[in-house]
Amino acid sequence: MANGTIGVSQIDVLTTSGTGTLSIVPPATNTNRTLTLPDGTGTIVANGVNGSLVSKTAVASTSGTSIDFTDIPSWVKRITVMFSGVSLSSTADILVQLGDAGGIETTGYISSGSATGTGAAISNSTVGMIIRSAAAASITSGIMTLQNITGNSWVASFAGKQSSTSSSYGGGDKTLSDTLTQIRITTTSTDTFDAGTINIMYE
């Protein structure tokens, strides 16, 4: 290789010899870029890291009992679930459930959610990450953050408001059987969504 630098994003096989500096530029997305050595003795791999936030398409939470976000890439380490003006038809609480290639998992959660002001109390759940609502008049706006702590283990935290008179907060943890690929927003009973918007961002 001639004196100077060359980016791995520009060439995959080194075919020249000499001295100089090889500058390996990681790819812009979360894929690996492999540089093959000319004598066939090995390869150099540049690991890509996507530093961008990716936003899915917002979904109106105005009907039905669940909303799914699928096709989440395997490299994702943090997911932000956003709620704006979300309401339920009766007194159920909101659940966020995690899933992998085997489907949405509905057991093994340790989760708790509390509300202040009107409807102040604590709700606990082993079937999902819970957000306390507990009243048809409750209007939930806020953010749940899901963070990969290690392997397939995830932790959650939530902070938001219920209508204009109270706040809501909580957290939980869950270990999946495989890599996370999807999440579901649903309820603790047969209550339906009847107002609001839900979306996710991941990184």
DOLOMAR-319804 format. One line per 10 residues: number of its first residue (from 1); their letters; for each residue x, y, z of C-alpha. Coordinates in steps of 0.1 Angstrom, whole numbers, plus 5000, padded with zeros to 4 digits. Layout:
N
NUM	A	X Y Z; ...
END
This chain:
203
1	MANGTIGVSQ	5000 5000 5000; 5013 5034 4992; 5020 5060 5019; 4989 5076 5032; 4955 5064 5044; 4927 5045 5028; 4892 5040 5041; 4877 5005 5043; 4845 5019 5030; 4863 5026 4997
11	IDVLTTSGTG	4879 4992 4991; 4875 4956 5003; 4907 4940 4992; 4942 4954 4996; 4962 4945 4965; 4993 4968 4969; 5023 4967 4992; 5044 4992 5010; 5043 5012 5042; 5018 5036 5055
21	TLSIVPPATN	4986 5039 5076; 4955 5019 5070; 4925 5039 5083; 4895 5016 5089; 4863 5036 5087; 4833 5018 5103; 4803 5016 5081; 4774 5040 5088; 4750 5012 5098; 4752 4983 5122
31	TNRTLTLPDG	4768 4959 5098; 4803 4946 5096; 4827 4957 5069; 4854 4931 5061; 4888 4939 5046; 4906 4908 5032; 4944 4908 5034; 4961 4903 5000; 4981 4872 5010; 4950 4855 5023
41	TGTIVANGVN	4963 4852 5059; 4933 4868 5075; 4908 4896 5075; 4902 4929 5093; 4867 4936 5104; 4853 4971 5111; 4822 4970 5133; 4796 4995 5123; 4777 5014 5150; 4746 5033 5141
51	GSLVSKTAVA	4744 5064 5162; 4712 5076 5148; 4677 5074 5164; 4653 5055 5142; 4616 5063 5145; 4588 5040 5135; 4555 5053 5121; 4532 5067 5148; 4500 5047 5154; 4466 5061 5165
61	STSGTSIDFT	4456 5044 5197; 4419 5049 5191; 4407 5013 5188; 4416 4977 5195; 4432 4960 5224; 4468 4960 5213; 4493 4978 5191; 4524 4959 5178; 4558 4973 5166; 4577 4946 5147
71	DIPSWVKRIT	4609 4942 5127; 4631 4958 5154; 4668 4951 5144; 4689 4927 5165; 4715 4954 5173; 4690 4977 5191; 4700 4984 5228; 4674 5010 5237; 4638 5016 5228; 4618 5047 5237
81	VMFSGVSLSS	4580 5041 5237; 4561 5074 5234; 4525 5079 5246; 4505 5111 5237; 4470 5115 5250; 4464 5077 5253; 4431 5066 5269; 4414 5033 5276; 4377 5025 5276; 4375 5015 5312
91	TADILVQLGD	4396 5009 5344; 4425 4987 5330; 4462 4996 5331; 4485 4998 5301; 4510 4971 5295; 4542 4970 5273; 4552 4935 5264; 4585 4924 5248; 4589 4897 5221; 4614 4878 5201
101	AGGIETTGYI	4613 4854 5171; 4591 4831 5192; 4565 4858 5197; 4554 4882 5224; 4563 4869 5259; 4535 4872 5285; 4552 4858 5316; 4583 4865 5337; 4580 4903 5341; 4586 4920 5374
111	SSGSATGTGA	4569 4954 5370; 4553 4981 5392; 4536 5014 5383; 4522 5042 5405; 4501 5072 5401; 4497 5104 5422; 4467 5126 5426; 4434 5112 5413; 4436 5074 5413; 4467 5073 5434
121	AISNSTVGMI	4478 5037 5440; 4502 5011 5429; 4497 4984 5402; 4520 4954 5398; 4523 4930 5369; 4541 4898 5359; 4527 4898 5324; 4542 4931 5311; 4558 4964 5319; 4528 4982 5336
131	IRSAAAASIT	4517 5018 5334; 4490 5026 5359; 4459 5042 5344; 4430 5027 5364; 4403 5050 5352; 4385 5056 5319; 4391 5093 5323; 4429 5090 5326; 4448 5104 5297; 4484 5091 5296
141	SGIMTLQNIT	4512 5111 5281; 4548 5101 5287; 4578 5080 5279; 4588 5044 5287; 4625 5036 5281; 4634 5000 5276; 4672 4994 5280; 4692 4962 5272; 4713 4956 5303; 4731 4924 5291
151	GNSWVASFAG	4723 4895 5268; 4685 4893 5264; 4678 4911 5297; 4659 4944 5296; 4649 4970 5322; 4622 4996 5319; 4614 5029 5334; 4583 5051 5328; 4575 5088 5336; 4545 5107 5325
161	KQSSTSSSYG	4512 5123 5334; 4477 5112 5339; 4453 5138 5327; 4462 5172 5342; 4459 5164 5379; 4483 5135 5385; 4516 5120 5374; 4526 5084 5367; 4559 5065 5371; 4572 5030 5373
171	GGDKTLSDTL	4597 5004 5361; 4604 4967 5357; 4627 4941 5342; 4624 4910 5319; 4647 4885 5304; 4637 4872 5270; 4644 4837 5256; 4660 4852 5225; 4670 4886 5209; 4642 4912 5211
181	TQIRITTTST	4625 4919 5177; 4591 4933 5187; 4571 4950 5213; 4533 4951 5220; 4513 4978 5238; 4482 4964 5253; 4460 4965 5284; 4455 4944 5316; 4420 4933 5306; 4397 4935 5275
191	DTFDAGTINI	4396 4973 5276; 4402 4990 5242; 4422 5021 5233; 4399 5050 5226; 4422 5081 5222; 4458 5091 5215; 4489 5082 5196; 4518 5058 5203; 4551 5055 5186; 4586 5041 5193
201	MYE	4622 5052 5186; 4652 5029 5189; 4690 5030 5188
END
